[in-house]
Amino acid sequence: MDEQKPDSFITVPESFLDEVERAPINKTPGDLALLADEIRSAPWARPALRVIGRAQFAMRAWEAARDTWEAVRVLERNDIEANTLLATIYQKLDDLAASDLAPEAQTGPNPPHVLLFTGHRVDDPGRPTPRFPPGKVDIARQEIRAAIDDAIARHGNRLIGISGAASGGDILFHQECHARALATTIFLALPASEYATKSVSSAGPEWTRQYYDLLGKTPKRELQTSEDLPKWLSYRTDYTVWQRNNLWMLHNALANGSSRVTLIALWNGKAGDGPGGTAHMVDEILRRGGEVVRIGMGTVFPAE
């Protein structure tokens, strides 16, 4: 391994440190996990990972802290702080009751099971090659409803939902969760009005009405103020706000552990129209050991 520069000689961008500080304040360990994922190949990765690892340790996000400090040790095998904290973290993880519990989930003996949703948008009028025609919306709703009911049967009513709010599957998912009194959170890549322009309004006024109705009664989070990535991510190529948004939702869903996440994917099995689509989300959660329930094939979408 190449000799590592001491952390004191490596500058971590202030804007990045500001994002790290906000996560504990907002009690969002998933945001810290996203940042740790994003900067592992940065030239300033080791000191940045150390800052994140300390925050995760303080939040008792043991599984995430383990991953972060193990990444530090890959960069510097004899890192004293990493080895010391990992000894404690491994001990904590031996106690399953202490495993990676987000503070906001510690309201009962067990954290909730998370239903994460991803799915295609309904086709805009005049789409050259139909994918999710408006005439299939009722069928998609029925399949989403059935997937939620199956999750309730398997995991009980202690469920929460996470999804975007694009026209089509996202909005249907929130509506069907609400019909079953399941709490959901809307994750928006951009501010609400700009998100509507990018991901809702082109489908027609009825979808726009449903979108704003949903925003009026559902907690929401916004990732960025524009499509421009933070300057500290400038070293990453082929990475957009839409890929970042998928990973943001995913890491927040996984904050309680991969065994407590089910991804419902309304998916035709193909790559999407751009980066950060449904195929990307499916690939990412499978890589992390989460469960995927795929719906829509042969009903909403033609059989392969």
C-alpha positions in Angstrom: 0.0 0.0 0.0 1.2 3.5 -0.8 2.3 5.6 2.1 -0.7 7.7 3.3 -0.4 11.4 4.0 -1.4 12.3 7.6 -5.0 13.6 7.8 -3.7 17.0 8.9 -2.2 17.5 5.5 -5.4 16.6 3.6 -8.1 19.2 3.1 -11.7 18.1 3.3 -14.1 20.6 1.6 -16.0 22.7 4.1 -19.3 22.2 2.2 -18.9 18.5 2.7 -18.3 18.9 6.4 -21.5 21.0 6.6 -23.5 18.2 5.1 -22.1 15.7 7.6 -23.0 18.1 10.5 -26.6 18.4 9.3 -27.3 14.7 9.3 -27.0 14.1 13.1 -29.0 17.3 13.8 -31.8 16.0 11.5 -31.4 12.5 12.9 -30.8 11.0 9.4 -28.2 8.2 9.6 -29.1 7.3 6.0 -27.7 10.6 4.8 -24.4 9.9 6.5 -24.3 6.5 4.8 -24.9 8.2 1.4 -22.0 10.6 2.0 -19.7 7.7 3.0 -20.7 5.8 -0.1 -20.1 8.9 -2.4 -16.6 9.9 -1.2 -14.7 6.5 -1.0 -12.7 7.3 -4.1 -12.1 11.0 -3.2 -8.5 12.1 -2.7 -9.6 13.3 0.8 -11.6 10.1 1.5 -9.8 8.9 4.7 -10.2 12.1 6.9 -13.7 12.5 5.5 -14.7 8.9 6.3 -13.3 9.4 9.8 -15.6 12.4 10.4 -18.6 10.4 9.1 -17.6 7.3 11.2 -17.5 9.4 14.4 -21.0 10.8 13.7 -22.4 7.3 13.0 -20.8 5.9 16.2 -22.3 8.8 18.2 -25.8 8.0 16.6 -25.4 4.3 17.5 -25.7 3.4 13.8 -23.5 0.4 14.4 -23.7 -1.4 11.0 -23.1 1.8 9.1 -20.3 2.8 11.4 -18.7 -0.6 10.9 -18.8 -0.2 7.2 -17.3 3.3 7.4 -14.4 2.4 9.8 -13.6 -0.7 7.8 -13.3 1.5 4.7 -10.9 3.7 6.7 -8.9 0.6 7.6 -8.6 -0.4 3.9 -7.0 3.0 3.3 -4.7 2.7 6.4 -4.6 -0.8 7.9 -3.0 0.4 11.1 -5.3 3.3 11.8 -5.5 3.3 15.6 -8.9 5.1 15.8 -10.5 2.7 13.3 -9.2 -0.4 15.1 -10.2 0.9 18.5 -13.8 1.9 17.5 -14.3 -1.3 15.4 -13.6 -3.4 18.5 -16.5 -1.7 20.3 -18.7 -1.8 17.2 -18.2 -5.5 16.7 -19.2 -6.1 20.3 -22.3 -4.0 19.9 -23.3 -5.9 16.8 -23.1 -9.2 18.7 -26.2 -7.9 20.5 -28.9 -8.0 17.9 -31.1 -5.6 19.9 -28.4 -2.9 19.5 -28.1 -3.4 15.7 -28.1 -0.2 13.6 -31.2 1.4 15.0 -31.9 4.9 13.6 -32.9 7.1 16.6 -36.3 7.9 15.0 -37.1 4.2 14.7 -36.5 3.4 18.4 -40.1 3.8 19.4 -40.8 0.2 20.1 -39.1 -3.2 20.6 -38.3 -3.5 16.9 -37.7 -0.9 14.2 -40.2 -0.8 11.3 -39.9 -2.7 8.1 -39.4 -0.3 5.2 -41.2 -0.5 1.9 -39.1 1.3 -0.7 -40.8 1.9 -4.0 -39.4 2.4 -7.4 -41.2 2.4 -10.7 -41.7 3.8 -14.2 -43.5 7.0 -14.8 -46.8 6.8 -16.6 -46.2 7.6 -20.3 -46.5 11.2 -21.3 -48.9 12.0 -24.1 -47.3 11.2 -27.5 -44.5 9.0 -26.1 -43.1 7.4 -29.3 -42.7 3.9 -27.8 -45.3 3.1 -25.2 -44.0 1.7 -21.9 -46.5 2.4 -19.1 -49.7 3.5 -21.0 -52.3 5.5 -19.0 -54.7 2.7 -19.8 -52.7 0.4 -17.5 -52.8 2.7 -14.4 -55.6 0.8 -12.7 -53.8 -2.5 -13.2 -50.6 -1.0 -11.8 -52.6 0.3 -8.8 -54.0 -3.2 -8.2 -50.5 -4.8 -8.3 -49.0 -2.1 -6.0 -51.9 -2.7 -3.6 -51.3 -6.5 -3.7 -47.6 -6.1 -3.0 -48.3 -3.8 0.0 -50.9 -6.2 1.4 -48.4 -9.1 1.0 -45.8 -7.1 2.9 -48.3 -6.5 5.7 -49.1 -10.2 5.8 -45.4 -11.1 6.1 -44.1 -8.2 8.3 -47.2 -6.9 10.1 -48.5 -3.4 10.2 -45.3 -1.9 11.5 -44.3 -0.7 8.1 -43.2 2.7 6.6 -43.0 3.7 3.0 -40.3 5.6 1.1 -40.6 6.8 -2.5 -40.3 9.7 -4.8 -43.5 11.3 -6.1 -43.3 11.1 -9.9 -46.4 10.7 -12.0 -47.3 7.0 -12.2 -46.1 4.3 -9.8 -44.7 6.7 -7.1 -47.9 8.5 -6.5 -50.0 5.3 -6.6 -47.7 3.8 -4.0 -48.2 6.6 -1.6 -51.9 6.6 -2.1 -52.2 2.9 -1.5 -50.1 3.1 1.6 -52.2 5.9 3.0 -55.3 3.9 2.3 -53.9 1.3 4.7 -52.9 3.9 7.3 -49.2 3.3 6.6 -47.0 6.4 7.0 -44.8 7.4 4.1 -42.2 10.0 3.3 -41.7 11.6 -0.1 -38.1 11.9 -1.2 -37.7 14.6 -3.8 -34.4 15.0 -5.8 -35.3 18.7 -6.3 -37.5 21.4 -4.8 -41.2 20.6 -5.1 -42.0 22.9 -8.0 -38.9 22.0 -10.0 -39.5 18.3 -9.3 -43.0 18.7 -10.7 -41.7 20.2 -13.9 -39.1 17.4 -14.3 -41.1 14.4 -13.2 -44.9 15.1 -13.0 -46.4 17.9 -15.1 -45.8 16.5 -18.5 -48.1 13.6 -17.7 -51.1 16.0 -17.5 -53.0 18.2 -15.1 -54.6 15.3 -13.2 -51.3 13.9 -12.2 -50.1 17.4 -11.2 -53.2 17.7 -9.0 -52.6 14.4 -7.3 -48.9 15.3 -6.8 -49.7 18.5 -4.9 -52.5 16.8 -3.0 -50.0 14.2 -1.9 -47.5 16.9 -0.8 -50.2 18.6 1.3 -50.6 15.5 3.5 -47.3 13.7 3.4 -43.9 14.5 5.0 -41.3 15.3 2.4 -37.5 15.7 2.1 -35.6 17.5 -0.6 -32.1 16.4 -1.7 -30.8 19.4 -3.6 -31.8 22.9 -4.7 -30.9 22.3 -8.3 -29.7 19.6 -10.7 -26.1 20.7 -10.1 -24.2 18.3 -7.8 -22.3 19.8 -4.9 -18.9 21.0 -5.9 -17.2 18.4 -3.6 -18.6 15.7 -5.9 -16.9 17.2 -9.0 -14.3 14.4 -9.1 -17.1 11.9 -9.9 -18.0 11.3 -13.6 -21.2 9.8 -14.9 -23.0 10.7 -11.7 -26.2 12.8 -11.7 -28.7 14.1 -9.2 -31.0 11.2 -10.3 -28.5 8.5 -9.4 -27.7 10.4 -6.2 -31.4 10.5 -5.4 -31.8 6.8 -5.8 -28.9 6.1 -3.4 -30.2 8.7 -1.0 -33.5 6.9 -0.7 -31.8 3.6 -0.6 -29.4 4.5 2.3 -32.3 6.0 4.3 -34.3 2.8 3.8 -31.3 0.7 4.8 -30.7 2.6 8.0 -32.3 -0.2 10.0 -30.5 -3.0 8.1 -31.0 -4.7 4.8 -33.2 -7.4 6.3 -35.8 -4.8 7.1 -36.2 -3.5 3.6 -38.4 -4.6 0.7 -38.1 -2.9 -2.6 -41.3 -2.9 -4.6 -40.3 -2.4 -8.3 -42.9 -1.6 -11.0 -40.4 -2.4 -13.7 -40.3 -3.7 -17.2 -36.9 -5.3 -16.7 -35.1 -2.8 -19.0 -32.8 0.2 -18.6 -34.7 3.4 -18.2 -34.8 6.6 -20.3 -31.9 8.2 -18.4 -29.6 7.7 -15.4 -30.9 6.9 -12.0 -33.9 5.0 -13.1 -35.7 1.9 -11.8 -33.0 -0.6 -13.1 -30.4 1.3 -11.2 -32.3 1.1 -7.9 -33.0 -2.6 -8.3 -29.3 -3.3 -9.0 -28.2 -1.2 -6.0 -30.5 -2.9 -3.5 -29.7 -6.4 -4.7 -26.0 -5.6 -4.3 -26.7 -4.7 -0.7 -28.7 -7.8 0.1 -32.2 -6.3 0.2 -35.4 -8.0 -1.0 -37.0 -7.1 -4.3 -40.6 -7.7 -5.2 -41.0 -7.1 -8.9 -44.5 -6.3 -10.3 -46.0 -5.4 -13.6 -44.5 -8.0 -16.0 -47.2 -9.4 -18.3 -49.8 -7.1 -17.0 -48.7 -3.5 -17.1 -45.7 -4.3 -19.3 -45.5 -7.0 -22.0 -44.1 -10.3 -20.9 -40.5 -10.8 -21.8 
